């Protein structure tokens, strides 16, 4: 007898539904690691400056990323070259204009100084009494011409004066220029300490000092024409020597102010200091300019010819001797007296100007 299977049918499970993400997340792209660095670079980065940017900041290092591209830009390079050419052309133009009046290469010789030279030169200007020798040192230059086969055909000997850095007796323009600026500043400072400084005082002192310098240069030019001195280097020597008087004037103003208790250079103390600085400057010029205006005929002619010095006739020598004495004592006395009294005179003028202004204001109020 057949029996039916009444076993229940297997049940089927419902279909599974996976959750769908609502926010899409992006997976970062993996990059290859940087190349390994050497042990020396690692040590430097580990113990070096912690604030120093690492090379991983970009191709430009600590600069902006586009700096290198800007430098390598053809337009930027062309602009840089044009700017360089423009600056060079401007310098050449200025030198050409200045060379009409004075040689730039000759001026560089007078500013070739050192710290030790400046100190020793200041001591020489203030205490010239026992200094020897006064002659300037020279260096001999040998120039030779060679033929096509390399044989020496002709040799020529010339001499040049050593620069101030190497010769104490050589004149320079560094000390006169610095002394002129110091004189102007010192005069205004002393007026301020006395309570009599006014803007007109600075202009008056500067104008007087520059006028004295220019007038002395014109006087030297006229003297060179009358004394038949045509060498440009001798004119520059005279201009350089004429500026050393500001050293004595500065000492006169400063020491007189300290010793006289703020009374300036008008008393006995001021006149005593002025007399010493004037005599020291006159003696210094007399001994120094002797080798510029009165060259020695007993010296080596080959050496002196290259340096621009030459022997002169007796009559011309006498005229130059007279000019040397007048310039060293009489002319320098007048200039130093005017400059040393300019500060007090300018203070009086400034007070009068301010007093008139105050009187006018008072009358207007009345």
C-alpha positions as CSV (number, residue, x, y, z in Angstrom):
1,X,0.0,0.0,0.0
2,X,1.4,3.2,-1.2
3,X,1.6,5.9,1.4
4,X,1.9,9.5,0.5
5,X,4.6,11.6,2.1
6,X,2.9,14.2,4.1
7,X,6.2,15.9,5.0
8,X,6.0,19.7,4.6
9,X,7.8,21.3,1.7
10,X,11.0,23.1,2.6
11,X,10.4,26.8,3.2
12,X,12.3,29.3,1.0
13,X,14.0,32.2,2.9
14,X,13.1,35.7,1.7
15,X,15.7,37.5,-0.5
16,X,18.5,39.5,1.3
17,X,18.8,43.2,0.7
18,X,22.2,44.9,1.4
19,X,22.2,48.4,2.7
20,X,23.1,51.1,0.1
21,X,25.5,53.8,1.5
22,X,24.0,57.3,1.5
23,X,27.4,59.2,1.7
24,X,30.0,58.4,-0.9
25,X,33.5,58.3,0.5
26,X,36.6,58.8,-1.7
27,X,39.6,56.6,-1.1
28,X,42.9,58.6,-1.3
29,X,45.1,57.6,-4.1
30,X,48.2,55.9,-3.0
31,X,51.5,57.5,-4.2
32,X,54.9,56.0,-4.4
33,X,57.1,56.8,-1.4
34,X,59.8,59.5,-1.8
35,X,63.3,58.4,-2.8
36,X,65.5,57.4,0.2
37,X,67.8,60.1,1.5
38,X,71.4,59.6,2.5
39,X,72.4,59.3,6.2
40,X,74.2,62.6,6.1
41,X,71.0,64.5,5.0
42,X,68.9,62.7,7.6
43,X,71.4,63.6,10.3
44,X,71.4,67.2,9.2
45,X,67.6,67.4,9.1
46,X,67.3,65.8,12.5
47,X,69.8,68.0,14.3
48,X,69.7,71.1,12.1
49,X,67.5,74.2,12.3
50,X,63.9,73.0,13.2
51,X,62.5,76.1,11.4
52,X,64.4,75.5,8.2
53,X,61.9,74.4,5.5
54,X,62.4,70.8,4.2
55,X,63.1,70.1,0.5
56,X,59.6,68.5,0.3
57,X,58.0,71.9,0.1
58,X,58.3,72.1,-3.6
59,X,60.8,72.6,-6.4
60,X,61.4,76.2,-5.3
61,X,62.5,75.3,-1.8
62,X,61.7,78.1,0.7
63,X,60.5,80.4,-2.1
64,X,57.2,80.4,-3.9
65,X,56.6,77.4,-6.2
66,X,56.6,79.7,-9.3
67,X,59.8,81.6,-8.4
68,X,62.1,79.4,-10.5
69,X,59.7,79.6,-13.4
70,X,59.7,83.4,-13.1
71,X,63.5,83.5,-13.2
72,X,63.6,81.2,-16.2
73,X,61.0,83.2,-18.0
74,X,62.5,84.7,-21.2
75,X,60.6,87.9,-20.7
76,X,62.1,88.3,-17.2
77,X,65.6,87.6,-18.5
78,X,65.3,90.1,-21.2
79,X,64.0,92.8,-18.8
80,X,66.9,92.0,-16.4
81,X,69.4,92.4,-19.3
82,X,67.8,95.7,-20.4
83,X,68.0,97.1,-16.9
84,X,71.7,96.1,-16.5
85,X,72.5,97.8,-19.8
86,X,70.6,100.9,-18.8
87,X,72.5,101.2,-15.5
88,X,75.8,100.7,-17.2
89,X,75.0,103.3,-19.8
90,X,74.0,105.7,-17.1
91,X,77.3,105.2,-15.2
92,X,79.3,105.7,-18.4
93,X,77.4,108.9,-19.1
94,X,78.1,110.3,-15.7
95,X,81.8,109.4,-15.8
96,X,82.1,111.0,-19.2
97,X,80.5,114.2,-17.9
98,X,82.7,114.2,-14.8
99,X,85.9,113.5,-16.8
100,X,85.5,116.8,-18.5
101,X,86.3,118.6,-15.2
102,X,88.3,116.0,-13.2
103,X,89.6,112.5,-13.8
104,X,87.7,109.8,-11.9
105,X,90.7,107.5,-11.8
106,X,92.8,110.3,-10.3
107,X,90.2,110.9,-7.6
108,X,90.2,107.2,-6.6
109,X,93.9,107.6,-5.8
110,X,93.1,110.3,-3.1
111,X,90.5,108.1,-1.4
112,X,92.7,105.0,-1.1
113,X,93.2,105.3,2.7
114,X,93.2,103.0,5.7
115,X,92.3,103.4,9.4
116,X,95.9,103.5,10.5
117,X,96.7,106.2,7.9
118,X,93.8,108.4,9.0
119,X,94.9,108.3,12.6
120,X,98.6,109.0,11.8
121,X,97.6,111.7,9.4
122,X,95.5,113.5,12.0
123,X,98.3,113.3,14.5
124,X,100.7,114.8,11.8
125,X,98.4,117.7,11.0
126,X,98.0,118.6,14.7
127,X,101.7,117.9,15.7
128,X,103.9,118.4,12.6
129,X,106.9,119.9,14.4
130,X,109.2,117.0,14.6
131,X,108.1,115.0,11.6
132,X,110.8,113.8,9.1
133,X,111.0,113.3,6.2
134,X,108.4,115.3,4.3
135,X,109.2,114.0,0.8
136,X,106.7,111.6,-0.8
137,X,107.5,108.1,-1.7
138,X,107.5,106.9,-5.3
139,X,107.4,103.5,-7.0
140,X,109.2,102.9,-10.3
141,X,107.3,101.2,-13.1
142,X,109.0,99.5,-16.1
143,X,107.3,99.1,-19.4
144,X,108.8,97.2,-22.3
145,X,107.8,96.6,-25.9
146,X,108.4,93.3,-27.5
147,X,108.8,92.4,-31.2
148,X,106.9,89.7,-33.0
149,X,109.7,87.2,-32.2
150,X,109.3,87.9,-28.5
151,X,112.6,89.9,-28.1
152,X,112.5,93.0,-25.9
153,X,113.0,96.1,-28.1
154,X,112.7,99.0,-25.8
155,X,112.2,99.6,-22.0
156,X,110.8,102.7,-20.5
157,X,110.9,103.7,-16.9
158,X,108.3,105.8,-15.1
159,X,107.4,106.5,-11.5
160,X,104.2,107.1,-9.7
161,X,103.4,108.4,-6.2
162,X,102.3,105.8,-3.7
163,X,98.7,106.1,-2.5
164,X,97.9,107.5,0.9
165,X,97.5,104.0,2.3
166,X,101.2,103.4,1.7
167,X,102.7,106.8,2.2
168,X,101.9,109.1,5.2
169,X,103.1,112.2,3.3
170,X,100.7,111.6,0.4
171,X,97.7,114.0,0.4
172,X,94.2,112.6,0.5
173,X,90.7,113.9,0.2
174,X,89.0,111.6,2.7
175,X,90.1,113.6,5.7
176,X,89.2,117.0,4.2
177,X,85.7,115.8,3.1
178,X,84.9,114.2,6.5
179,X,86.3,117.2,8.4
180,X,84.1,119.6,6.4
181,X,81.0,117.5,7.2
182,X,82.1,117.2,10.9
183,X,82.6,121.0,11.1
184,X,79.1,121.7,9.9
185,X,77.5,119.2,12.3
186,X,79.7,120.3,15.3
187,X,78.8,123.9,14.8
188,X,75.1,123.2,14.9
189,X,75.4,120.9,17.9
190,X,77.3,123.5,19.9
191,X,74.6,126.1,19.0
192,X,72.0,123.6,20.2
193,X,73.8,123.1,23.5
194,X,73.7,126.8,24.1
195,X,70.0,126.9,23.3
196,X,70.5,129.1,20.2
197,X,69.9,126.7,17.4
198,X,67.7,127.7,14.6
199,X,67.1,126.3,11.1
200,X,68.8,129.3,9.6
201,X,72.0,128.5,11.4
202,X,72.5,125.2,9.6
203,X,72.1,126.9,6.2
204,X,74.3,129.8,7.1
205,X,77.2,127.6,8.3
206,X,77.0,125.2,5.3
207,X,76.9,128.1,2.8
208,X,79.9,129.8,4.4
209,X,82.0,126.6,4.5
210,X,81.2,125.7,0.9
211,X,81.8,129.3,-0.3
212,X,85.2,129.3,1.4
213,X,86.2,126.0,-0.2
214,X,85.1,127.1,-3.7
215,X,86.8,130.5,-3.3
216,X,90.0,128.8,-2.3
217,X,89.8,126.4,-5.3
218,X,89.3,129.4,-7.6
219,X,92.3,131.1,-5.9
220,X,94.4,128.1,-6.5
221,X,93.4,127.9,-10.2
222,X,94.5,131.6,-10.6
223,X,97.7,130.9,-8.8
224,X,98.5,127.9,-11.0
225,X,98.0,130.0,-14.1
226,X,100.2,132.8,-12.8
227,X,102.9,130.3,-11.6
228,X,102.8,128.3,-14.8
229,X,101.6,125.1,-13.1
230,X,99.7,123.0,-15.7
231,X,99.8,119.6,-14.1
232,X,96.3,118.4,-13.0
233,X,97.7,116.2,-10.3
234,X,99.4,119.2,-8.7
235,X,96.0,121.0,-8.6
236,X,94.4,118.0,-6.9
237,X,97.2,118.0,-4.4
238,X,96.6,121.7,-3.6
239,X,92.8,121.1,-3.2
240,X,93.5,118.2,-0.9
241,X,96.0,120.2,1.2
242,X,93.5,123.1,1.5
243,X,91.0,120.9,3.3
244,X,93.2,120.0,6.3
245,X,92.5,123.3,8.0
246,X,89.0,122.0,9.0
247,X,90.8,119.6,11.4
248,X,92.3,122.5,13.3
249,X,89.0,124.4,13.3
250,X,87.2,121.4,14.7
251,X,89.8,121.1,17.5
252,X,89.5,124.8,18.2
253,X,85.7,124.7,18.5
254,X,85.5,121.6,20.6
255,X,88.3,122.3,23.0
256,X,87.3,125.9,23.5
257,X,83.8,124.9,24.3
258,X,85.0,122.5,26.9
259,X,87.7,124.6,28.6
260,X,85.8,128.0,28.5
261,X,82.6,126.6,30.0
262,X,80.4,127.2,26.9
263,X,81.7,130.7,26.1
264,X,83.0,129.6,22.6
265,X,86.1,130.9,20.9
266,X,85.9,134.5,21.8
267,X,87.9,134.5,25.0
268,X,91.6,134.1,25.8
269,X,91.3,130.3,25.8
270,X,89.7,130.3,22.4
271,X,92.3,132.6,20.9
272,X,95.2,130.5,22.4
273,X,93.8,127.3,20.9
274,X,93.2,129.0,17.6
275,X,96.7,130.3,17.5
276,X,98.2,126.8,18.0
277,X,96.0,125.1,15.4
278,X,96.7,127.8,12.9
279,X,100.5,127.7,13.4
280,X,100.4,123.8,13.2
281,X,98.3,123.9,10.0
282,X,100.6,126.6,8.4
283,X,103.7,124.7,9.3
284,X,102.2,121.5,7.9
285,X,101.3,123.2,4.6
286,X,104.7,124.9,4.3
287,X,106.6,121.7,4.6
288,X,104.2,119.6,2.5
289,X,103.7,122.0,-0.4
290,X,107.4,122.6,-0.7
291,X,107.7,119.3,-2.6
292,X,104.7,120.2,-4.8
293,X,105.5,123.8,-5.8
294,X,109.3,123.7,-5.3
295,X,110.7,120.4,-6.7
296,X,114.3,119.6,-5.8
297,X,116.6,119.7,-8.8
298,X,119.1,117.3,-7.1
299,X,116.7,114.4,-7.1
300,X,116.7,111.6,-9.7
301,X,115.4,113.2,-12.9
302,X,114.1,109.9,-14.2
303,X,112.0,109.4,-11.1
304,X,110.7,112.9,-11.0
305,X,109.8,113.1,-14.6
306,X,107.4,110.2,-14.3
307,X,105.7,111.7,-11.3
308,X,105.0,115.1,-13.0
309,X,107.7,117.1,-11.1
310,X,110.3,119.1,-12.8
311,X,113.0,121.7,-12.1
312,X,112.1,125.3,-12.5
313,X,114.0,128.5,-13.1
314,X,115.3,130.7,-10.3
315,X,112.8,133.6,-10.9
316,X,109.9,131.2,-11.1
317,X,111.1,129.5,-7.9
318,X,111.1,132.8,-6.1
319,X,107.5,133.6,-7.1
320,X,106.4,130.2,-6.0
321,X,108.2,130.6,-2.6
322,X,106.4,133.9,-2.1
323,X,103.0,132.3,-3.0
324,X,103.8,129.4,-0.6
325,X,104.4,131.7,2.3
326,X,101.4,133.9,1.6
327,X,99.1,130.9,1.1
328,X,100.2,129.0,4.2
329,X,100.1,131.9,6.6
330,X,98.0,134.9,5.4
331,X,95.3,133.1,3.4
332,X,94.9,130.3,5.8
333,X,94.7,132.7,8.8
334,X,91.8,134.6,7.1
335,X,89.9,131.4,6.2
336,X,90.4,129.7,9.6
337,X,89.4,132.9,11.4
338,X,86.2,133.3,9.4
339,X,85.2,129.6,9.8
340,X,86.0,129.5,13.5
341,X,83.9,132.6,14.1
342,X,81.1,131.6,11.8
343,X,79.2,129.7,14.4
344,X,78.9,132.7,16.8
345,X,78.2,135.1,14.0
346,X,75.5,132.9,12.5
347,X,73.9,132.4,16.0
348,X,73.7,136.2,16.4
349,X,72.1,136.5,12.9
350,X,69.6,133.7,13.7
351,X,68.7,135.4,17.0
352,X,68.1,138.7,15.2
353,X,65.9,137.0,12.6
354,X,63.8,135.3,15.3
355,X,63.7,138.5,17.4
356,X,62.3,140.5,14.4
357,X,59.8,137.8,13.8
358,X,58.7,137.8,17.4
359,X,58.5,141.6,17.4
360,X,56.4,141.6,14.3
361,X,54.0,139.0,15.9
362,X,53.8,141.1,19.0
363,X,53.0,144.2,17.1
364,X,50.3,142.4,15.2
365,X,48.7,141.2,18.4
366,X,48.8,144.7,19.8
